Amino acid sequence: QPFMMSVDRLKVVKAAWVSAGGPVRQPWFSHVGSKTDVLSRIHTGLDEFKAKGLPCPTGLRRAVLAKGEFDFQACLARFGLDESAITPPKECDDHILLQQSNELARARLKMVKAAWIL
């Protein structure tokens, strides 16, 4: 399955998490990394429902881990979830910095330092 389909699956888990009252900032929310990284975060997110005592919608695990095509909007609708709960406002660019890997953040900082010296 394409990488973005994995990200969409993670977004559904995030929407369910926020809808269940889970804290909005979680280390597993990041979309950055390989497809394997994202799939690992999906599993972590699903496991966190039980660990934190939050209600996980019945069938969510099966829906987001199912093989084959994935319809993001249909999955949100099936569980009564709202994408806007996990989408930062357009005017807020901080979410990009918060979701990048440490390696990418260090590379960006090096570029800023280099430009500052020039």
Backbone atoms as SQL, in Angstrom:
CREATE TABLE atoms (id INTEGER PRIMARY KEY, chain TEXT, resi INTEGER, resn TEXT, atom TEXT, x REAL, y REAL, z REAL);
INSERT INTO atoms VALUES
  (1, 'A', 1, 'GLN', 'N', 0.841, -1.188, 0.000),
  (2, 'A', 1, 'GLN', 'CA', 0.000, 0.000, 0.000),
  (3, 'A', 1, 'GLN', 'C', 0.882, 1.244, 0.000),
  (4, 'A', 2, 'PRO', 'N', 0.447, 2.326, -0.627),
  (5, 'A', 2, 'PRO', 'CA', 1.236, 3.546, -0.676),
  (6, 'A', 2, 'PRO', 'C', 1.437, 4.152, 0.719),
  (7, 'A', 3, 'PHE', 'N', 2.530, 4.908, 0.858),
  (8, 'A', 3, 'PHE', 'CA', 2.870, 5.553, 2.128),
  (9, 'A', 3, 'PHE', 'C', 1.727, 6.425, 2.642),
  (10, 'A', 4, 'MET', 'N', 1.119, 7.235, 1.770),
  (11, 'A', 4, 'MET', 'CA', 0.058, 8.151, 2.213),
  (12, 'A', 4, 'MET', 'C', -1.153, 7.398, 2.756),
  (13, 'A', 5, 'MET', 'N', -1.384, 6.192, 2.263),
  (14, 'A', 5, 'MET', 'CA', -2.495, 5.399, 2.787),
  (15, 'A', 5, 'MET', 'C', -2.205, 5.021, 4.244),
  (16, 'A', 6, 'SER', 'N', -0.929, 4.762, 4.552),
  (17, 'A', 6, 'SER', 'CA', -0.538, 4.466, 5.935),
  (18, 'A', 6, 'SER', 'C', -0.742, 5.693, 6.813),
  (19, 'A', 7, 'VAL', 'N', -0.388, 6.852, 6.282),
  (20, 'A', 7, 'VAL', 'CA', -0.575, 8.113, 7.024),
  (21, 'A', 7, 'VAL', 'C', -2.062, 8.341, 7.277),
  (22, 'A', 8, 'ASP', 'N', -2.906, 8.068, 6.296),
  (23, 'A', 8, 'ASP', 'CA', -4.348, 8.223, 6.475),
  (24, 'A', 8, 'ASP', 'C', -4.872, 7.303, 7.573),
  (25, 'A', 9, 'ARG', 'N', -4.346, 6.111, 7.635),
  (26, 'A', 9, 'ARG', 'CA', -4.745, 5.172, 8.695),
  (27, 'A', 9, 'ARG', 'C', -4.354, 5.725, 10.062),
  (28, 'A', 10, 'LEU', 'N', -3.144, 6.297, 10.146),
  (29, 'A', 10, 'LEU', 'CA', -2.691, 6.907, 11.396),
  (30, 'A', 10, 'LEU', 'C', -3.583, 8.091, 11.768),
  (31, 'A', 11, 'LYS', 'N', -3.990, 8.873, 10.778),
  (32, 'A', 11, 'LYS', 'CA', -4.869, 10.021, 11.047),
  (33, 'A', 11, 'LYS', 'C', -6.208, 9.563, 11.635),
  (34, 'A', 12, 'VAL', 'N', -6.714, 8.439, 11.176),
  (35, 'A', 12, 'VAL', 'CA', -7.968, 7.913, 11.721),
  (36, 'A', 12, 'VAL', 'C', -7.781, 7.522, 13.189),
  (37, 'A', 13, 'VAL', 'N', -6.666, 6.878, 13.497),
  (38, 'A', 13, 'VAL', 'CA', -6.389, 6.501, 14.887),
  (39, 'A', 13, 'VAL', 'C', -6.255, 7.765, 15.741),
  (40, 'A', 14, 'LYS', 'N', -5.580, 8.778, 15.219),
  (41, 'A', 14, 'LYS', 'CA', -5.434, 10.041, 15.949),
  (42, 'A', 14, 'LYS', 'C', -6.787, 10.699, 16.200),
  (43, 'A', 15, 'ALA', 'N', -7.643, 10.703, 15.182),
  (44, 'A', 15, 'ALA', 'CA', -8.974, 11.303, 15.329),
  (45, 'A', 15, 'ALA', 'C', -9.787, 10.559, 16.390),
  (46, 'A', 16, 'ALA', 'N', -9.682, 9.235, 16.396),
  (47, 'A', 16, 'ALA', 'CA', -10.397, 8.437, 17.399),
  (48, 'A', 16, 'ALA', 'C', -9.840, 8.727, 18.790),
  (49, 'A', 17, 'TRP', 'N', -8.542, 8.881, 18.888),
  (50, 'A', 17, 'TRP', 'CA', -7.876, 9.174, 20.160),
  (51, 'A', 17, 'TRP', 'C', -8.359, 10.507, 20.729),
  (52, 'A', 18, 'VAL', 'N', -8.331, 11.532, 19.909),
  (53, 'A', 18, 'VAL', 'CA', -8.758, 12.866, 20.343),
  (54, 'A', 18, 'VAL', 'C', -10.244, 12.844, 20.688),
  (55, 'A', 19, 'SER', 'N', -11.032, 12.160, 19.882),
  (56, 'A', 19, 'SER', 'CA', -12.467, 12.048, 20.126),
  (57, 'A', 19, 'SER', 'C', -12.768, 11.355, 21.456),
  (58, 'A', 20, 'ALA', 'N', -11.900, 10.414, 21.847),
  (59, 'A', 20, 'ALA', 'CA', -12.083, 9.681, 23.105),
  (60, 'A', 20, 'ALA', 'C', -11.580, 10.481, 24.314),
  (61, 'A', 21, 'GLY', 'N', -11.018, 11.656, 24.047),
  (62, 'A', 21, 'GLY', 'CA', -10.540, 12.499, 25.152),
  (63, 'A', 21, 'GLY', 'C', -9.072, 12.336, 25.458),
  (64, 'A', 22, 'GLY', 'N', -8.328, 11.690, 24.564),
  (65, 'A', 22, 'GLY', 'CA', -6.892, 11.518, 24.766),
  (66, 'A', 22, 'GLY', 'C', -6.143, 12.825, 24.583),
  (67, 'A', 23, 'PRO', 'N', -4.999, 12.970, 25.265),
  (68, 'A', 23, 'PRO', 'CA', -4.185, 14.180, 25.113),
  (69, 'A', 23, 'PRO', 'C', -3.794, 14.404, 23.652),
  (70, 'A', 24, 'VAL', 'N', -3.811, 15.658, 23.234),
  (71, 'A', 24, 'VAL', 'CA', -3.617, 15.977, 21.820),
  (72, 'A', 24, 'VAL', 'C', -2.171, 15.847, 21.357),
  (73, 'A', 25, 'ARG', 'N', -1.235, 15.907, 22.219),
  (74, 'A', 25, 'ARG', 'CA', 0.168, 15.753, 21.813),
  (75, 'A', 25, 'ARG', 'C', 0.687, 14.397, 22.273),
  (76, 'A', 26, 'GLN', 'N', 0.967, 13.559, 21.301),
  (77, 'A', 26, 'GLN', 'CA', 1.494, 12.221, 21.576),
  (78, 'A', 26, 'GLN', 'C', 2.695, 11.975, 20.665),
  (79, 'A', 27, 'PRO', 'N', 3.713, 11.297, 21.160),
  (80, 'A', 27, 'PRO', 'CA', 4.875, 11.032, 20.304),
  (81, 'A', 27, 'PRO', 'C', 4.521, 10.184, 19.076),
  (82, 'A', 28, 'TRP', 'N', 3.494, 9.383, 19.175),
  (83, 'A', 28, 'TRP', 'CA', 3.119, 8.527, 18.046),
  (84, 'A', 28, 'TRP', 'C', 2.273, 9.253, 17.007),
  (85, 'A', 29, 'PHE', 'N', 1.981, 10.521, 17.196),
  (86, 'A', 29, 'PHE', 'CA', 1.194, 11.300, 16.225),
  (87, 'A', 29, 'PHE', 'C', 1.979, 11.650, 14.959),
  (88, 'A', 30, 'SER', 'N', 3.284, 11.604, 14.999),
  (89, 'A', 30, 'SER', 'CA', 4.119, 12.057, 13.888),
  (90, 'A', 30, 'SER', 'C', 3.905, 11.237, 12.619),
  (91, 'A', 31, 'HIS', 'N', 3.873, 11.943, 11.492),
  (92, 'A', 31, 'HIS', 'CA', 3.742, 11.307, 10.184),
  (93, 'A', 31, 'HIS', 'C', 5.099, 11.123, 9.533),
  (94, 'A', 32, 'VAL', 'N', 6.156, 11.609, 10.182),
  (95, 'A', 32, 'VAL', 'CA', 7.493, 11.600, 9.610),
  (96, 'A', 32, 'VAL', 'C', 8.134, 10.223, 9.769),
  (97, 'A', 33, 'GLY', 'N', 8.884, 9.833, 8.759),
  (98, 'A', 33, 'GLY', 'CA', 9.597, 8.560, 8.803),
  (99, 'A', 33, 'GLY', 'C', 9.152, 7.643, 7.686),
  (100, 'A', 34, 'SER', 'N', 9.629, 6.436, 7.771),
  (101, 'A', 34, 'SER', 'CA', 9.304, 5.447, 6.742),
  (102, 'A', 34, 'SER', 'C', 7.889, 4.898, 6.946),
  (103, 'A', 35, 'LYS', 'N', 7.458, 4.131, 5.973),
  (104, 'A', 35, 'LYS', 'CA', 6.152, 3.478, 6.070),
  (105, 'A', 35, 'LYS', 'C', 6.121, 2.557, 7.293),
  (106, 'A', 36, 'THR', 'N', 7.232, 1.882, 7.552),
  (107, 'A', 36, 'THR', 'CA', 7.333, 1.002, 8.717),
  (108, 'A', 36, 'THR', 'C', 7.186, 1.797, 10.009),
  (109, 'A', 37, 'ASP', 'N', 7.796, 2.988, 10.052),
  (110, 'A', 37, 'ASP', 'CA', 7.674, 3.861, 11.231),
  (111, 'A', 37, 'ASP', 'C', 6.216, 4.237, 11.475),
  (112, 'A', 38, 'VAL', 'N', 5.527, 4.614, 10.410),
  (113, 'A', 38, 'VAL', 'CA', 4.125, 5.029, 10.523),
  (114, 'A', 38, 'VAL', 'C', 3.261, 3.854, 10.975),
  (115, 'A', 39, 'LEU', 'N', 3.487, 2.685, 10.402),
  (116, 'A', 39, 'LEU', 'CA', 2.716, 1.505, 10.811),
  (117, 'A', 39, 'LEU', 'C', 2.978, 1.157, 12.280),
  (118, 'A', 40, 'SER', 'N', 4.206, 1.340, 12.722),
  (119, 'A', 40, 'SER', 'CA', 4.527, 1.112, 14.137),
  (120, 'A', 40, 'SER', 'C', 3.766, 2.087, 15.024),
  (121, 'A', 41, 'ARG', 'N', 3.647, 3.342, 14.577),
  (122, 'A', 41, 'ARG', 'CA', 2.903, 4.351, 15.346),
  (123, 'A', 41, 'ARG', 'C', 1.410, 4.027, 15.389),
  (124, 'A', 42, 'ILE', 'N', 0.893, 3.447, 14.326),
  (125, 'A', 42, 'ILE', 'CA', -0.522, 3.037, 14.322),
  (126, 'A', 42, 'ILE', 'C', -0.735, 1.990, 15.421),
  (127, 'A', 43, 'HIS', 'N', 0.143, 0.994, 15.473),
  (128, 'A', 43, 'HIS', 'CA', 0.035, -0.041, 16.509),
  (129, 'A', 43, 'HIS', 'C', 0.181, 0.566, 17.900),
  (130, 'A', 44, 'THR', 'N', 1.142, 1.477, 18.055),
  (131, 'A', 44, 'THR', 'CA', 1.341, 2.141, 19.354),
  (132, 'A', 44, 'THR', 'C', 0.088, 2.898, 19.759),
  (133, 'A', 45, 'GLY', 'N', -0.473, 3.651, 18.824),
  (134, 'A', 45, 'GLY', 'CA', -1.683, 4.420, 19.108),
  (135, 'A', 45, 'GLY', 'C', -2.842, 3.534, 19.528),
  (136, 'A', 46, 'LEU', 'N', -3.035, 2.446, 18.811),
  (137, 'A', 46, 'LEU', 'CA', -4.121, 1.518, 19.152),
  (138, 'A', 46, 'LEU', 'C', -3.909, 0.914, 20.540),
  (139, 'A', 47, 'ASP', 'N', -2.669, 0.574, 20.858),
  (140, 'A', 47, 'ASP', 'CA', -2.362, 0.011, 22.180),
  (141, 'A', 47, 'ASP', 'C', -2.540, 1.037, 23.300),
  (142, 'A', 48, 'GLU', 'N', -2.318, 2.309, 22.987),
  (143, 'A', 48, 'GLU', 'CA', -2.436, 3.364, 23.995),
  (144, 'A', 48, 'GLU', 'C', -3.871, 3.538, 24.502),
  (145, 'A', 49, 'PHE', 'N', -4.862, 3.219, 23.682),
  (146, 'A', 49, 'PHE', 'CA', -6.253, 3.321, 24.140),
  (147, 'A', 49, 'PHE', 'C', -6.429, 2.505, 25.420),
  (148, 'A', 50, 'LYS', 'N', -6.011, 1.250, 25.376),
  (149, 'A', 50, 'LYS', 'CA', -6.161, 0.366, 26.532),
  (150, 'A', 50, 'LYS', 'C', -5.266, 0.830, 27.679),
  (151, 'A', 51, 'ALA', 'N', -4.019, 1.199, 27.346),
  (152, 'A', 51, 'ALA', 'CA', -3.060, 1.612, 28.375),
  (153, 'A', 51, 'ALA', 'C', -3.540, 2.841, 29.152),
  (154, 'A', 52, 'LYS', 'N', -4.213, 3.748, 28.463),
  (155, 'A', 52, 'LYS', 'CA', -4.686, 4.981, 29.100),
  (156, 'A', 52, 'LYS', 'C', -6.144, 4.901, 29.550),
  (157, 'A', 53, 'GLY', 'N', -6.767, 3.738, 29.331),
  (158, 'A', 53, 'GLY', 'CA', -8.149, 3.555, 29.762),
  (159, 'A', 53, 'GLY', 'C', -9.165, 4.341, 28.948),
  (160, 'A', 54, 'LEU', 'N', -8.833, 4.590, 27.685),
  (161, 'A', 54, 'LEU', 'CA', -9.758, 5.320, 26.813),
  (162, 'A', 54, 'LEU', 'C', -10.549, 4.341, 25.954),
  (163, 'A', 55, 'PRO', 'N', -11.813, 4.674, 25.670),
  (164, 'A', 55, 'PRO', 'CA', -12.624, 3.779, 24.831),
  (165, 'A', 55, 'PRO', 'C', -12.173, 3.831, 23.372),
  (166, 'A', 56, 'CYS', 'N', -11.871, 2.677, 22.828),
  (167, 'A', 56, 'CYS', 'CA', -11.491, 2.573, 21.413),
  (168, 'A', 56, 'CYS', 'C', -12.739, 2.126, 20.654),
  (169, 'A', 57, 'PRO', 'N', -13.100, 2.840, 19.585),
  (170, 'A', 57, 'PRO', 'CA', -14.295, 2.436, 18.830),
  (171, 'A', 57, 'PRO', 'C', -14.222, 0.969, 18.390),
  (172, 'A', 58, 'THR', 'N', -15.302, 0.263, 18.571),
  (173, 'A', 58, 'THR', 'CA', -15.375, -1.147, 18.186),
  (174, 'A', 58, 'THR', 'C', -15.100, -1.293, 16.693),
  (175, 'A', 59, 'GLY', 'N', -14.149, -2.123, 16.366),
  (176, 'A', 59, 'GLY', 'CA', -13.809, -2.369, 14.969),
  (177, 'A', 59, 'GLY', 'C', -12.725, -1.473, 14.414),
  (178, 'A', 60, 'LEU', 'N', -12.269, -0.481, 15.192),
  (179, 'A', 60, 'LEU', 'CA', -11.254, 0.458, 14.686),
  (180, 'A', 60, 'LEU', 'C', -9.954, -0.266, 14.343),
  (181, 'A', 61, 'ARG', 'N', -9.488, -1.106, 15.253),
  (182, 'A', 61, 'ARG', 'CA', -8.225, -1.824, 15.015),
  (183, 'A', 61, 'ARG', 'C', -8.305, -2.611, 13.701),
  (184, 'A', 62, 'ARG', 'N', -9.367, -3.354, 13.542),
  (185, 'A', 62, 'ARG', 'CA', -9.521, -4.160, 12.329),
  (186, 'A', 62, 'ARG', 'C', -9.584, -3.265, 11.081),
  (187, 'A', 63, 'ALA', 'N', -10.292, -2.156, 11.175),
  (188, 'A', 63, 'ALA', 'CA', -10.457, -1.267, 10.018),
  (189, 'A', 63, 'ALA', 'C', -9.135, -0.637, 9.579),
  (190, 'A', 64, 'VAL', 'N', -8.341, -0.154, 10.537),
  (191, 'A', 64, 'VAL', 'CA', -7.105, 0.533, 10.147),
  (192, 'A', 64, 'VAL', 'C', -5.960, -0.426, 9.838),
  (193, 'A', 65, 'LEU', 'N', -6.064, -1.665, 10.294),
  (194, 'A', 65, 'LEU', 'CA', -5.010, -2.635, 10.014),
  (195, 'A', 65, 'LEU', 'C', -5.355, -3.582, 8.865),
  (196, 'A', 66, 'ALA', 'N', -6.557, -3.438, 8.299),
  (197, 'A', 66, 'ALA', 'CA', -6.981, -4.306, 7.196),
  (198, 'A', 66, 'ALA', 'C', -6.075, -4.127, 5.982),
  (199, 'A', 67, 'LYS', 'N', -5.793, -5.228, 5.315),
  (200, 'A', 67, 'LYS', 'CA', -4.975, -5.168, 4.106),
  (201, 'A', 67, 'LYS', 'C', -5.811, -4.619, 2.955),
  (202, 'A', 68, 'GLY', 'N', -5.119, -4.071, 1.970),
  (203, 'A', 68, 'GLY', 'CA', -5.793, -3.585, 0.777),
  (204, 'A', 68, 'GLY', 'C', -6.059, -2.099, 0.814),
  (205, 'A', 69, 'GLU', 'N', -6.946, -1.682, -0.071),
  (206, 'A', 69, 'GLU', 'CA', -7.283, -0.266, -0.202),
  (207, 'A', 69, 'GLU', 'C', -7.866, 0.290, 1.094),
  (208, 'A', 70, 'PHE', 'N', -7.666, 1.582, 1.292),
  (209, 'A', 70, 'PHE', 'CA', -8.176, 2.240, 2.494),
  (210, 'A', 70, 'PHE', 'C', -8.832, 3.542, 2.098),
  (211, 'A', 71, 'ASP', 'N', -10.081, 3.719, 2.481),
  (212, 'A', 71, 'ASP', 'CA', -10.824, 4.945, 2.177),
  (213, 'A', 71, 'ASP', 'C', -10.895, 5.785, 3.458),
  (214, 'A', 72, 'PHE', 'N', -10.060, 6.801, 3.504),
  (215, 'A', 72, 'PHE', 'CA', -9.932, 7.652, 4.684),
  (216, 'A', 72, 'PHE', 'C', -11.267, 8.263, 5.111),
  (217, 'A', 73, 'GLN', 'N', -11.957, 8.913, 4.185),
  (218, 'A', 73, 'GLN', 'CA', -13.218, 9.586, 4.508),
  (219, 'A', 73, 'GLN', 'C', -14.288, 8.588, 4.957),
  (220, 'A', 74, 'ALA', 'N', -14.352, 7.444, 4.294),
  (221, 'A', 74, 'ALA', 'CA', -15.347, 6.429, 4.670),
  (222, 'A', 74, 'ALA', 'C', -15.059, 5.883, 6.067),
  (223, 'A', 75, 'CYS', 'N', -13.787, 5.719, 6.393),
  (224, 'A', 75, 'CYS', 'CA', -13.422, 5.214, 7.717),
  (225, 'A', 75, 'CYS', 'C', -13.770, 6.236, 8.796),
  (226, 'A', 76, 'LEU', 'N', -13.478, 7.515, 8.536),
  (227, 'A', 76, 'LEU', 'CA', -13.866, 8.560, 9.491),
  (228, 'A', 76, 'LEU', 'C', -15.374, 8.529, 9.717),
  (229, 'A', 77, 'ALA', 'N', -16.121, 8.452, 8.622),
  (230, 'A', 77, 'ALA', 'CA', -17.586, 8.451, 8.713),
  (231, 'A', 77, 'ALA', 'C', -18.090, 7.215, 9.460),
  (232, 'A', 78, 'ARG', 'N', -17.502, 6.069, 9.197),
  (233, 'A', 78, 'ARG', 'CA', -17.931, 4.826, 9.845),
  (234, 'A', 78, 'ARG', 'C', -17.876, 4.926, 11.370),
  (235, 'A', 79, 'PHE', 'N', -16.846, 5.619, 11.871),
  (236, 'A', 79, 'PHE', 'CA', -16.675, 5.719, 13.319),
  (237, 'A', 79, 'PHE', 'C', -17.136, 7.070, 13.880),
  (238, 'A', 80, 'GLY', 'N', -17.758, 7.884, 13.031),
  (239, 'A', 80, 'GLY', 'CA', -18.265, 9.174, 13.481),
  (240, 'A', 80, 'GLY', 'C', -17.165, 10.121, 13.926),
  (241, 'A', 81, 'LEU', 'N', -16.041, 10.102, 13.215),
  (242, 'A', 81, 'LEU', 'CA', -14.896, 10.929, 13.588),
  (243, 'A', 81, 'LEU', 'C', -14.807, 12.158, 12.713),
  (244, 'A', 82, 'ASP', 'N', -14.135, 13.173, 13.242),
  (245, 'A', 82, 'ASP', 'CA', -14.004, 14.446, 12.546),
  (246, 'A', 82, 'ASP', 'C', -12.531, 14.761, 12.328),
  (247, 'A', 83, 'GLU', 'N', -12.145, 14.902, 11.078),
  (248, 'A', 83, 'GLU', 'CA', -10.747, 15.190, 10.736),
  (249, 'A', 83, 'GLU', 'C', -10.281, 16.524, 11.319),
  (250, 'A', 84, 'SER', 'N', -11.179, 17.476, 11.483),
  (251, 'A', 84, 'SER', 'CA', -10.769, 18.789, 11.978),
  (252, 'A', 84, 'SER', 'C', -10.225, 18.730, 13.404),
  (253, 'A', 85, 'ALA', 'N', -10.536, 17.664, 14.133),
  (254, 'A', 85, 'ALA', 'CA', -10.026, 17.514, 15.502),
  (255, 'A', 85, 'ALA', 'C', -8.514, 17.328, 15.517),
  (256, 'A', 86, 'ILE', 'N', -7.949, 16.854, 14.408),
  (257, 'A', 86, 'ILE', 'CA', -6.507, 16.606, 14.361),
  (258, 'A', 86, 'ILE', 'C', -5.782, 17.498, 13.372),
  (259, 'A', 87, 'THR', 'N', -6.491, 18.403, 12.729),
  (260, 'A', 87, 'THR', 'CA', -5.891, 19.277, 11.734),
  (261, 'A', 87, 'THR', 'C', -5.637, 20.648, 12.346),
  (262, 'A', 88, 'PRO', 'N', -4.357, 21.051, 12.438),
  (263, 'A', 88, 'PRO', 'CA', -4.067, 22.377, 12.981),
  (264, 'A', 88, 'PRO', 'C', -4.641, 23.460, 12.078),
  (265, 'A', 89, 'PRO', 'N', -4.940, 24.630, 12.641),
  (266, 'A', 89, 'PRO', 'CA', -5.428, 25.734, 11.815),
  (267, 'A', 89, 'PRO', 'C', -4.408, 26.073, 10.730),
  (268, 'A', 90, 'LYS', 'N', -4.881, 26.552, 9.586),
  (269, 'A', 90, 'LYS', 'CA', -4.008, 26.878, 8.459),
  (270, 'A', 90, 'LYS', 'C', -2.929, 27.893, 8.844),
  (271, 'A', 91, 'GLU', 'N', -3.271, 28.834, 9.716),
  (272, 'A', 91, 'GLU', 'CA', -2.310, 29.871, 10.067),
  (273, 'A', 91, 'GLU', 'C', -1.225, 29.377, 11.017),
  (274, 'A', 92, 'CYS', 'N', -1.314, 28.152, 11.468),
  (275, 'A', 92, 'CYS', 'CA', -0.353, 27.607, 12.426),
  (276, 'A', 92, 'CYS', 'C', 0.617, 26.680, 11.709),
  (277, 'A', 93, 'ASP', 'N', 1.863, 27.122, 11.531),
  (278, 'A', 93, 'ASP', 'CA', 2.871, 26.298, 10.875),
  (279, 'A', 93, 'ASP', 'C', 3.702, 25.509, 11.881),
  (280, 'A', 94, 'ASP', 'N', 3.492, 25.723, 13.167),
  (281, 'A', 94, 'ASP', 'CA', 4.270, 25.039, 14.201),
  (282, 'A', 94, 'ASP', 'C', 4.131, 23.532, 14.108),
  (283, 'A', 95, 'HIS', 'N', 2.956, 23.046, 13.656),
  (284, 'A', 95, 'HIS', 'CA', 2.751, 21.595, 13.604),
  (285, 'A', 95, 'HIS', 'C', 3.766, 20.911, 12.703),
  (286, 'A', 96, 'ILE', 'N', 4.243, 21.604, 11.674),
  (287, 'A', 96, 'ILE', 'CA', 5.237, 21.025, 10.782),
  (288, 'A', 96, 'ILE', 'C', 6.525, 20.781, 11.552),
  (289, 'A', 97, 'LEU', 'N', 6.927, 21.747, 12.349),
  (290, 'A', 97, 'LEU', 'CA', 8.150, 21.597, 13.135),
  (291, 'A', 97, 'LEU', 'C', 7.996, 20.539, 14.210),
  (292, 'A', 98, 'LEU', 'N', 6.818, 20.432, 14.800),
  (293, 'A', 98, 'LEU', 'CA', 6.600, 19.466, 15.867),
  (294, 'A', 98, 'LEU', 'C', 6.566, 18.031, 15.352),
  (295, 'A', 99, 'GLN', 'N', 6.254, 17.847, 14.082),
  (296, 'A', 99, 'GLN', 'CA', 6.118, 16.493, 13.547),
  (297, 'A', 99, 'GLN', 'C', 7.348, 16.012, 12.786),
  (298, 'A', 100, 'GLN', 'N', 8.379, 16.845, 12.680),
  (299, 'A', 100, 'GLN', 'CA', 9.543, 16.400, 11.940),
  (300, 'A', 100, 'GLN', 'C', 10.481, 15.584, 12.824),
  (301, 'A', 101, 'SER', 'N', 11.293, 14.779, 12.195),
  (302, 'A', 101, 'SER', 'CA', 12.228, 13.938, 12.936),
  (303, 'A', 101, 'SER', 'C', 13.343, 14.794, 13.525),
  (304, 'A', 102, 'ASN', 'N', 14.023, 14.272, 14.528),
  (305, 'A', 102, 'ASN', 'CA', 15.145, 14.983, 15.126),
  (306, 'A', 102, 'ASN', 'C', 16.238, 15.244, 14.099),
  (307, 'A', 103, 'GLU', 'N', 16.455, 14.276, 13.227),
  (308, 'A', 103, 'GLU', 'CA', 17.479, 14.412, 12.191),
  (309, 'A', 103, 'GLU', 'C', 17.154, 15.577, 11.258),
  (310, 'A', 104, 'LEU', 'N', 15.912, 15.677, 10.842),
  (311, 'A', 104, 'LEU', 'CA', 15.495, 16.772, 9.971),
  (312, 'A', 104, 'LEU', 'C', 15.576, 18.101, 10.709),
  (313, 'A', 105, 'ALA', 'N', 15.213, 18.123, 11.974),
  (314, 'A', 105, 'ALA', 'CA', 15.286, 19.354, 12.761),
  (315, 'A', 105, 'ALA', 'C', 16.734, 19.826, 12.878),
  (316, 'A', 106, 'ARG', 'N', 17.659, 18.883, 13.110),
  (317, 'A', 106, 'ARG', 'CA', 19.081, 19.258, 13.194),
  (318, 'A', 106, 'ARG', 'C', 19.568, 19.808, 11.865),
  (319, 'A', 107, 'ALA', 'N', 19.150, 19.191, 10.761),
  (320, 'A', 107, 'ALA', 'CA', 19.563, 19.662, 9.440),
  (321, 'A', 107, 'ALA', 'C', 19.040, 21.077, 9.188),
  (322, 'A', 108, 'ARG', 'N', 17.796, 21.342, 9.569),
  (323, 'A', 108, 'ARG', 'CA', 17.237, 22.685, 9.396),
  (324, 'A', 108, 'ARG', 'C', 17.994, 23.710, 10.246),
  (325, 'A', 109, 'LEU', 'N', 18.345, 23.324, 11.469),
  (326, 'A', 109, 'LEU', 'CA', 19.079, 24.219, 12.351),
  (327, 'A', 109, 'LEU', 'C', 20.454, 24.538, 11.775),
  (328, 'A', 110, 'LYS', 'N', 21.126, 23.534, 11.205),
  (329, 'A', 110, 'LYS', 'CA', 22.430, 23.761, 10.575),
  (330, 'A', 110, 'LYS', 'C', 22.310, 24.757, 9.426),
  (331, 'A', 111, 'MET', 'N', 21.234, 24.640, 8.640),
  (332, 'A', 111, 'MET', 'CA', 21.035, 25.570, 7.521),
  (333, 'A', 111, 'MET', 'C', 20.813, 26.989, 8.032),
  (334, 'A', 112, 'VAL', 'N', 20.045, 27.126, 9.101),
  (335, 'A', 112, 'VAL', 'CA', 19.790, 28.452, 9.671),
  (336, 'A', 112, 'VAL', 'C', 21.096, 29.034, 10.201),
  (337, 'A', 113, 'LYS', 'N', 21.893, 28.218, 10.895),
  (338, 'A', 113, 'LYS', 'CA', 23.179, 28.700, 11.415),
  (339, 'A', 113, 'LYS', 'C', 24.099, 29.134, 10.286),
  (340, 'A', 114, 'ALA', 'N', 24.164, 28.338, 9.214),
  (341, 'A', 114, 'ALA', 'CA', 25.005, 28.673, 8.077),
  (342, 'A', 114, 'ALA', 'C', 24.561, 29.970, 7.432),
  (343, 'A', 115, 'ALA', 'N', 23.270, 30.169, 7.281),
  (344, 'A', 115, 'ALA', 'CA', 22.749, 31.391, 6.678),
  (345, 'A', 115, 'ALA', 'C', 23.015, 32.591, 7.597),
  (346, 'A', 116, 'TRP', 'N', 22.975, 32.371, 8.889),
  (347, 'A', 116, 'TRP', 'CA', 23.205, 33.451, 9.846),
  (348, 'A', 116, 'TRP', 'C', 24.634, 33.952, 9.765),
  (349, 'A', 117, 'ILE', 'N', 25.590, 33.010, 9.600),
  (350, 'A', 117, 'ILE', 'CA', 26.997, 33.355, 9.540),
  (351, 'A', 117, 'ILE', 'C', 27.306, 34.138, 8.273),
  (352, 'A', 118, 'LEU', 'N', 26.639, 33.804, 7.172),
  (353, 'A', 118, 'LEU', 'CA', 26.866, 34.518, 5.915),
  (354, 'A', 118, 'LEU', 'C', 26.381, 35.927, 6.055);
